[in-house]
Amino acid sequence: MRRIADNISEIRERIHAFEQRYQRPADAVKLLAVSKKQPEALIREAFAAGQRDFGENYLQEAEEKITALADLEINWHFIGPIQSNKTRSIARLCQWVHSVDRLKIARRLSDQRDPALPPLNICIQVNLSGEDSKSGVDPSATEELCRQVAALPNLAVRGLMSIPAAETDFQRQRAQFQRLATRFYRLQESFPQFDTLSMGMSNDFEAAIAEGSTMVRLGTALFGPRI
């Protein structure tokens, strides 16, 4: 098996190449390592290779890893659907949440975030495809939700996230990401603090970078198939 360090190096080289190909600024795109269902040893290996941002989808698994890896200065991102009874732990343990799609969840995160901690960084999840199986706010309601969440203490609204419908055609991938990017740039006029466009995964991150992603969420490309 290839070492995680080799995978990270290769992925970073590809990201830099895509930045150049699509005339993005150097280092405009951050790599978020999606570590769900990956063992702690591989996360330590990735950390040793310079990776600092890791994303988890399931709270119980995240709690176990965050506790076991507390000796490492990791930025933990929660990227999965959020139930109301999970918000207290997420607010306590994580630095980022990418999957806020309703005000109730945002309020709970704000209320349960220790004011002594830095504000919890929030991305609003948008359901671009309208699929019932996907979480996310309807695109037409995105701006209002951003306004409501931005008014809450202990949170810092940083931008948007989406998981588009699976698509293998490159131009169709770009078209989906372009819809989110267009909305993001429009919202930046009202929310100048917006600096994060979280879109792109292992199978479509080139198209996401082409359309303006600032953070790609890669799991399989870094760690291989999940255990």
GIGIWO-V786108 format. One record per backbone hydrogen bond with DSSP energy under -0.5 kcal/mol. CO is the residue of the C=O (numbers start at 1). NH is the residue of the N-H. If there is no record, write none. Layout:
BEGIN
[[CO	NH] [CO	NH]]
END
This chain:
BEGIN
[[3	6] [3	7] [4	8] [5	9] [6	10] [7	11] [8	12] [9	13] [10	14] [11	15] [12	16] [13	17] [14	18] [15	19] [16	20] [17	21] [18	22] [19	24] [20	23] [25	28] [28	30] [30	32] [30	216] [31	33] [32	34] [32	218] [33	35] [33	55] [35	38] [37	227] [39	42] [39	43] [40	44] [41	45] [42	46] [43	47] [44	48] [45	49] [46	51] [47	50] [52	54] [52	75] [53	33] [54	77] [55	35] [55	36] [56	79] [56	80] [58	62] [59	63] [60	64] [61	65] [62	66] [63	67] [64	68] [65	69] [67	70] [69	72] [72	74] [74	76] [75	54] [76	95] [76	96] [77	56] [77	79] [78	98] [78	99] [81	83] [83	86] [84	87] [86	90] [87	91] [88	92] [89	93] [90	94] [95	121] [96	78] [97	123] [99	101] [100	125] [102	106] [103	107] [104	108] [105	109] [106	110] [107	111] [108	112] [109	113] [110	113] [114	117] [120	156] [121	97] [122	158] [122	159] [123	100] [123	125] [124	161] [125	137] [126	128] [127	139] [131	134] [137	127] [138	141] [139	142] [141	145] [142	146] [143	147] [144	148] [145	149] [146	150] [147	151] [149	152] [152	155] [154	120] [156	122] [156	158] [158	195] [158	196] [159	124] [160	198] [161	126] [169	173] [170	174] [171	175] [172	176] [173	177] [174	178] [175	179] [176	180] [177	181] [178	182] [179	183] [180	184] [181	185] [182	186] [183	187] [184	188] [185	189] [186	189] [187	190] [187	191] [191	194] [196	160] [196	198] [197	199] [197	214] [197	215] [198	162] [200	217] [201	204] [201	205] [204	208] [205	209] [206	210] [207	211] [208	213] [209	212] [214	30] [215	199] [216	32] [216	218] [218	34] [219	222] [219	223] [219	224] [220	224]]
END
